[in-house]
């Protein structure tokens, strides 16, 4: 079975990744892919290794990693259009690999019409899967999928209500990461690494609790939102002006395109086709938390978790009743003691206050963090139990048969 997974990475991550490896962009595609996978961002090559033992050949493509994608195209004599290179190269890769299953986890950059055209051009495709684990504005793209997967049960229920085939699939941890973490002292009392967006359905509850927590306990916070104002490569004023231009441009283009007008044939105006995601203004929290630091991605994030005695977690707002995010497994797999918000299904994943620490309110979170920091034997015991549970039940090897059963159900 051949599965091709099309994804995109945060533009901020790719700038950091290539900025730290100045010569990599000139290397062959294979060398860039190897370096990107080694950095362990997102799902990296985790599905490649997890699905191989059960008969899958998997190719993971980070479609907006432009140096890598252009290297692949150049090696095969392909000259994509400047204004639509992302979709052009991805289309060529799909046809080259001829997968049985096309798995997309970006519902912004790969519109429904492109999916249908790609499917028509590549008759080997028997199944198109989509992934959604965050808020969305336009659900038109989900109609082009045969099935939608999500880590959030609330989203699965919503998709089914709208008439889509939808399935729940939990995140997981790749044990190879733990083997790469250095054996160092846990010198960070409490950490948080992740998004702090105040967009609709995002992280209002997370921000509220973190603000209260930071007033009582030193917490090391790394977030992309710290960069939105503090590290704008073009300066804050040009960045905001650019957003004010791009936002209406983006919406006008897709509004006209969805109504059948051939706007994608108009030079320059069609540039929203290749933007890595929907443009927004900086989403810096209205009341930034003092001491916020620039984000950590990939293996650097895991190294910080490996140095953390405790690490904080709070779910995205739309996952109101369910424990669902990646941090559950990334933190426990890295050996940190996870302090997470209580959810109705948390006990199905981890035993509260035995394998992870659960809180229901900000006050309870603060009290438990303070108590744990005063009782190192207890947080070490919980961290060890959480890691044991993750390695025994929550690796990608455990998720692979679940994904395989969903695929075979449709094939």
Buried (B, 14 or more C-beta within 10 A) or exposed (E): BBBBBBBBBBEBBBEBBBEEBEEBBEBEBEEBBEBBBEBBBBBBBBBBBBBEEEEBBBBBBBBBBBBBBBBBBEEEEBEBEEBBBBBBBBBBBBBBBEBBBBBBBBBBBBBBBBBEEBBEEBEBBBBBBBBBBBBBEBBEBBBBBBBBBBBBBBBBEBBEEEEBBBBBBBBBBBBBBBEEBEEEEBEBBBBBBBBBBBEEBBBBBBBEBBBBBBEBBEBBBBBBBBBBBBEBEEEEEEBBEEEEEBBEBBBEBBEBBBEEEEBBEEEEBBBBBBBBEBBEEBBBBEEBBEEBEBBBBBBBBBBBBBBBBBBBBBBBBBBEEBBBBBBBBBBBBBBBBBBBBBBEEBBEBBBBEBBBBBBEEBEBBBEBBEEBBEEEEBBBBBBBBBBEBBBEEBBBBBBBEBBBEBBEEBE
